[in-house]
Amino acid sequence: MSKGVAMKKGLWKGLLFVSSSFFVFMADARQKPWTFLVYMTAANDLNASALLDLNAMMNIGSHENVNIIVYLTLHENDQPKVTKKLYLEQGLMTQVGPTMVRDSGDMTTLVEALQWACVDYPSDHIAVLLWDHGSGPLNRSQLPPKGICYDSDTGHYLTDRDCLQAFLWARDHLRAGHKFDIIAFDASFLASVEIAYTLSLCADYFVASEDSILDNGYKYTHILEQLATQIFDPLSLVQYMVDVYGNDYIGDSGYTLSAVDLNGIIPLVNSCNIVAQILASQLAGKKRDVVKTAIKKCINTNLCPSFDGGVYIDLCQFYKNLLKNIDELKLSKSIVNQFRQMLIDSIKLFPTIIKANVMSASYKQAVCGLSLYFSRYSLDPSYYGLYWTEQNPNWLNFLEIFLT
């Protein structure tokens, strides 16, 4: 995420905010159609942006269709870090319970937020948005660290496995085994196959960007005003979230957002494993140099959209490029036709899995909704520790061979 608002001392003054360490807000126990939880991490350089987004949510506020709640960890300049549970109504933000101090990059803090949302605000459906900087599926430990929900005080951040464990615990212990309806990221570079596969165990739909989230992030007023007027099913809501993002940023450059049906992700994962296995086999053969040159052509930034300095590539466009250059891969006659058909079938999967997708006009080729890690020079050590890599080692094996 690249929300570009400078920090200001005392920026929360003037915000309509009912707060007391002894104040206990009695939540409306009626089951509503939706709970909308934002896990807002502003114990870093995004605290001014948090204020803007909270104001946007307060423009609409909770109502009979939805409870809008925010689990906020905030650290302003020259102020102690605080964590607050907030209930948002139109023009009013109420603190629920006492002020706390939590590590936003600790899995147990996310668990606490999920428990609060699921227990205190029963609903037919729940959407959880993770709000912060993002770095894609990699969880890199060098400076600046790469993950999500970074806490500048502790230096901790949530990894893919942290998110998986927190949501799985909540699924099994709070939701009777039912998946979360929506997990969304108001953070950059997270619409990847690796993250989609990981979260498919605990959510039905996933909303994220292959590229950076633009400075002002999601437009919460526009999203929530529709929930105030009609009851969405989960698919309709994720489609609307993506569409309104595209409408809000039309004319800007370098934006993407997609909504993914996580229940349909496994066939695409299987295709990644097969592609990786075949390409690795070709690179191990006598025509390695020719094959490697062909693969490099398929990931060329002029032919395949790439993100975060080329670390991630658009998966669908990569498949299309492989299909165009299949003869240069020097496949045997017994395999080439099968590989061609598998690529065709895999490309056809995207319209069934990607339920909504927007992109700016600045991309040279279509951005199809899901990226995949493809380092051009060396493997980031953190890729070895991903849940995706543990469960699907073929892609890592291919990258190791490609980079040798």
C-alpha positions in Angstrom: 0.0 0.0 0.0 1.3 3.5 -0.7 -1.0 5.8 1.0 0.9 9.1 0.7 -0.4 11.3 3.5 2.1 12.8 5.8 1.8 12.3 9.6 0.5 15.2 11.7 0.8 15.6 15.4 -2.6 15.3 17.1 -4.4 14.4 13.9 -7.3 12.8 15.9 -8.3 16.0 17.5 -11.6 17.2 16.1 -12.8 13.8 15.1 -16.2 13.0 16.7 -15.1 10.2 19.0 -16.8 8.9 22.2 -14.0 7.4 24.2 -13.3 6.4 27.8 -11.2 3.6 29.4 -14.2 2.7 31.5 -16.8 3.0 28.7 -18.4 -0.2 27.6 -20.5 -0.1 24.5 -23.4 -2.6 24.5 -23.4 -4.0 21.0 -26.7 -4.6 19.2 -27.0 -8.4 19.6 -29.5 -8.7 16.8 -28.2 -10.8 13.9 -27.7 -8.5 10.9 -27.0 -9.4 7.3 -23.4 -8.2 7.4 -20.4 -7.5 9.7 -17.8 -5.4 8.1 -14.5 -5.6 10.1 -11.4 -3.5 9.2 -8.2 -4.7 10.9 -6.5 -1.3 10.7 -2.8 -1.2 11.2 -1.6 2.3 11.8 1.3 1.7 14.2 3.6 2.9 11.3 3.7 5.7 8.8 0.0 5.3 7.8 -1.7 6.8 10.9 -2.9 9.9 9.0 -4.4 7.7 6.3 -6.3 5.8 9.0 -8.1 9.0 10.0 -9.2 9.6 6.4 -10.6 6.1 6.0 -12.3 6.2 9.4 -14.0 9.5 8.3 -15.1 7.9 5.1 -16.7 4.9 7.0 -18.4 7.4 9.3 -20.0 9.1 6.4 -22.3 6.0 6.2 -22.0 4.2 9.5 -23.6 1.1 10.8 -27.3 0.5 10.2 -29.8 -2.3 10.0 -28.0 -4.1 7.3 -24.4 -4.0 8.6 -22.3 -3.4 11.7 -19.1 -1.5 10.7 -16.3 -2.1 13.2 -12.6 -1.3 13.2 -9.9 -2.9 15.3 -7.3 -0.1 15.3 -3.7 -0.1 16.4 -2.4 3.5 16.2 0.9 5.2 16.9 1.2 8.9 16.3 4.4 10.9 16.6 5.3 11.6 20.2 2.3 9.6 21.4 2.1 6.2 23.0 0.9 3.3 20.9 -2.8 2.4 21.5 -5.2 -0.3 20.3 -8.9 0.4 20.2 -12.1 -1.4 19.2 -14.3 1.1 17.4 -18.0 0.9 16.4 -18.8 3.3 13.6 -22.1 5.1 13.2 -23.0 7.9 10.9 -20.9 10.9 12.2 -19.9 9.0 15.3 -17.1 6.7 16.3 -17.6 4.9 19.7 -14.8 3.1 21.5 -15.8 -0.4 22.7 -14.2 -1.4 25.9 -10.9 -0.1 27.3 -7.8 1.2 25.4 -5.3 -1.5 25.0 -1.8 -1.9 23.6 -1.4 -4.7 21.1 1.2 -5.8 18.5 -0.6 -5.5 15.1 1.9 -7.9 13.6 1.2 -10.7 16.0 -1.2 -13.5 15.0 -2.9 -13.4 18.4 -3.9 -9.8 17.9 -5.7 -10.7 14.6 -7.4 -13.6 16.4 -8.6 -11.2 19.1 -10.1 -9.0 16.4 -11.8 -11.9 14.7 -13.2 -13.2 17.9 -14.6 -9.7 18.8 -16.3 -9.5 15.4 -17.7 -13.0 15.3 -19.0 -13.1 18.9 -20.2 -9.6 19.5 -21.7 -8.9 16.1 -23.5 -11.9 14.8 -24.4 -11.7 11.2 -25.3 -13.8 8.1 -22.1 -12.8 6.4 -18.8 -11.3 7.3 -16.2 -9.3 5.4 -12.7 -8.8 6.9 -10.4 -6.2 5.4 -6.7 -6.2 6.4 -5.5 -2.6 6.1 -1.8 -1.7 5.8 1.3 -1.7 3.6 1.6 -5.0 1.7 4.4 -6.8 -0.2 2.7 -9.8 -1.8 3.2 -13.4 -0.7 6.8 -12.9 0.3 7.5 -12.4 4.0 10.9 -10.7 3.8 12.9 -9.9 6.9 15.3 -7.4 5.4 14.7 -3.7 5.9 12.2 -2.5 5.2 10.5 -5.8 6.3 7.9 -7.2 3.9 4.6 -8.7 5.1 1.3 -7.1 6.2 0.1 -5.3 9.2 3.5 -4.1 10.1 4.0 -2.7 13.7 6.9 -0.2 13.8 7.3 -0.6 17.5 7.9 -4.3 17.6 9.1 -4.8 14.0 6.6 -7.6 13.7 4.2 -8.3 10.8 1.8 -10.9 9.7 2.9 -13.6 7.4 0.8 -15.8 5.1 0.9 -18.6 7.7 -0.1 -16.1 10.5 -3.2 -15.1 8.5 -4.0 -18.7 7.7 -3.8 -19.9 11.3 -5.8 -17.0 12.6 -8.6 -17.4 10.1 -8.6 -21.2 10.5 -8.9 -20.9 14.2 -11.8 -18.5 13.9 -13.4 -20.7 11.2 -13.3 -23.8 13.5 -13.9 -22.2 16.9 -16.2 -19.2 16.1 -18.0 -20.1 12.9 -18.7 -23.8 13.4 -16.4 -24.7 10.5 -18.0 -22.2 8.0 -15.5 -20.1 5.9 -15.4 -16.4 6.1 -17.4 -14.8 3.2 -14.8 -12.3 2.2 -11.2 -11.6 3.0 -9.9 -8.4 1.4 -6.6 -6.5 1.4 -6.4 -2.8 1.4 -2.7 -3.3 0.8 -0.4 -3.8 -2.2 0.7 -6.8 -4.3 -1.5 -9.4 -2.6 -3.6 -10.7 -5.5 -1.4 -13.7 -6.0 -2.0 -17.4 -6.6 0.1 -18.1 -3.5 -2.1 -16.0 -1.2 -5.4 -17.1 -2.9 -4.4 -20.8 -2.4 -3.6 -20.2 1.2 -6.8 -18.3 2.1 -9.0 -20.8 0.1 -9.0 -22.9 3.3 -10.8 -20.2 5.2 -12.7 -17.9 2.9 -15.1 -18.0 -0.1 -14.0 -14.8 -1.8 -10.8 -12.8 -1.9 -10.3 -9.1 -3.0 -6.8 -7.7 -3.6 -4.5 -6.0 -6.1 -1.7 -7.4 -8.2 -0.1 -4.0 -8.2 0.1 -1.2 -5.6 -3.0 0.0 -3.9 -3.3 3.7 -4.9 -2.7 6.5 -2.3 -6.2 6.8 -1.0 -6.9 3.0 -0.9 -10.4 1.7 -1.0 -13.2 4.3 -1.2 -15.2 3.1 1.9 -17.9 5.7 1.6 -18.9 4.3 -1.9 -18.7 0.7 -0.8 -20.7 1.1 2.4 -23.4 3.4 1.0 -24.6 0.5 -1.1 -24.8 -1.8 1.9 -27.0 0.9 3.5 -29.5 0.7 0.7 -29.6 -3.0 -0.2 -28.5 -6.4 1.1 -25.7 -7.9 -1.0 -24.9 -11.6 -1.3 -21.1 -12.1 -0.9 -20.4 -12.5 -4.7 -22.3 -9.3 -5.5 -20.5 -7.4 -2.8 -17.0 -8.4 -4.0 -18.0 -7.5 -7.5 -19.2 -4.1 -6.4 -16.0 -3.5 -4.4 -13.9 -4.0 -7.5 -16.2 -2.1 -9.8 -16.3 1.0 -7.5 -12.5 0.9 -7.1 -12.2 1.1 -10.9 -14.7 3.9 -11.2 -13.0 5.9 -8.4 -9.6 5.7 -10.0 -10.5 5.8 -13.7 -7.9 8.0 -15.4 -5.1 7.1 -12.9 -2.3 4.7 -13.9 -0.9 1.6 -12.3 -4.0 0.2 -10.5 -5.6 -3.2 -10.5 -8.2 -4.9 -8.3 -9.7 -8.3 -8.6 -12.3 -10.5 -6.8 -11.4 -14.2 -6.7 -13.7 -17.2 -6.1 -11.4 -19.2 -3.8 -13.6 -22.3 -4.1 -12.5 -22.6 -7.7 -8.7 -22.0 -7.3 -7.5 -25.6 -7.1 -7.7 -26.4 -10.9 -5.5 -23.3 -11.5 -3.1 -24.4 -8.8 -2.9 -27.8 -10.4 -2.0 -26.2 -13.7 0.8 -24.2 -12.1 2.3 -27.4 -10.8 2.1 -29.1 -14.2 3.5 -26.1 -16.1 6.4 -25.9 -13.5 7.1 -29.6 -13.8 7.2 -29.5 -17.7 9.3 -26.4 -17.8 11.8 -27.7 -15.2 12.1 -30.9 -17.3 12.9 -29.0 -20.4 15.5 -26.9 -18.7 17.2 -30.1 -17.5 17.5 -31.3 -21.2 20.1 -30.7 -23.8 18.4 -27.6 -25.2 18.4 -25.8 -21.9 19.7 -22.5 -23.3 17.1 -22.3 -26.0 14.3 -23.1 -23.6 15.6 -20.6 -21.0 15.6 -17.9 -23.7 12.0 -18.7 -24.6 10.9 -18.5 -21.0 12.7 -15.2 -20.5 10.8 -13.9 -23.5 7.5 -15.0 -21.9 8.2 -12.9 -18.8 9.6 -9.9 -20.6 8.0 -6.8 -19.0 7.0 -5.6 -22.5 5.0 -8.8 -23.0 3.9 -9.7 -19.5 2.7 -7.3 -16.8 5.0 -7.5 -13.8 4.8 -5.9 -10.3 6.9 -4.8 -7.4 10.0 -4.3 -9.6 9.4 -7.4 -11.6 9.1 -9.8 -8.6 5.6 -10.9 -9.6 4.1 -11.6 -13.0 0.5 -11.8 -14.2 -0.1 -15.5 -14.4 -2.7 -15.5 -17.2 -0.5 -13.4 -19.5 2.4 -15.7 -18.8 0.3 -18.7 -19.9 -0.7 -16.8 -23.1 2.9 -16.1 -23.8 3.9 -19.7 -23.3 1.2 -20.7 -25.7 2.4 -18.2 -28.3 6.0 -19.5 -28.0 5.3 -23.1 -27.4 7.5 -24.2 -30.4 10.5 -22.6 -28.8 10.2 -24.7 -25.7 11.3 -27.7 -27.7 8.8 -30.1 -26.3 8.6 -33.7 -27.7 5.8 -34.6 -30.1 4.2 -36.7 -27.4 3.9 -33.8 -25.0 3.5 -30.6 -27.1 -0.2 -31.1 -28.0 -1.1 -32.0 -24.4 0.8 -29.0 -23.1 -0.9 -26.7 -25.6 -4.4 -27.9 -24.6 -3.6 -27.6 -20.9 -2.5 -24.0 -21.4 -5.7 -23.3 -23.4 -7.8 -24.9 -20.7 -6.0 -23.0 -17.9 -6.5 -19.7 -19.7 -10.2 -20.5 -19.8 -10.2 -20.9 -16.0 -9.6 -17.2 -15.4 -13.1 -15.9 -16.3 -14.6 -18.6 -14.1 -12.4 -17.8 -11.1 -11.9 -14.1 -11.4 -15.4 -12.7 -10.7 -14.5 -9.1 -11.2 -11.3 -7.4 -12.4 -10.3 -3.8 -13.1 -7.1 -2.3 -14.4 -5.8 1.1 -15.6 -5.3 1.8 -19.2 -1.5 2.1 -18.6 -0.7 -1.6 -18.9 0.5 -2.8 -22.2 -1.3 -6.1 -21.8 -4.3 -7.2 -19.9 -3.9 -7.8 -16.2 -6.0 -10.8 -15.5 -6.4 -10.8 -11.7 -3.8 -13.1 -10.2 0.0 -12.9 -10.1 2.7 -15.4 -9.4 6.2 -15.0 -7.9 8.9 -15.1 -10.6 12.3 -13.8 -9.6 14.6 -13.0 -12.5 17.9 -13.1 -10.6 17.8 -14.9 -7.3 15.2 -16.5 -5.0 14.1 -14.6 -1.9 14.8 -16.9 1.1 11.3 -16.3 2.4 9.7 -18.1 -0.6 10.9 -21.3 0.9 8.8 -20.8 4.0 5.5 -20.0 2.4 2.5 -22.3 3.0 2.1 -22.4 -0.8 5.6 -23.6 -1.4 5.3 -26.3 1.2 2.1 -27.7 -0.4 3.1 -27.0 -4.0 6.9 -27.4 -4.3 6.9 -27.7 -8.1 7.0 -24.0 -8.8 10.0 -23.5 -6.4 11.8 -26.4 -8.0 11.3 -24.8 -11.4 12.6 -21.5 -10.3 15.7 -23.1 -8.7 16.5 -24.8 -12.0 15.7 -21.6 -14.1 18.0 -19.5 -11.9 21.0 -21.9 -12.0 
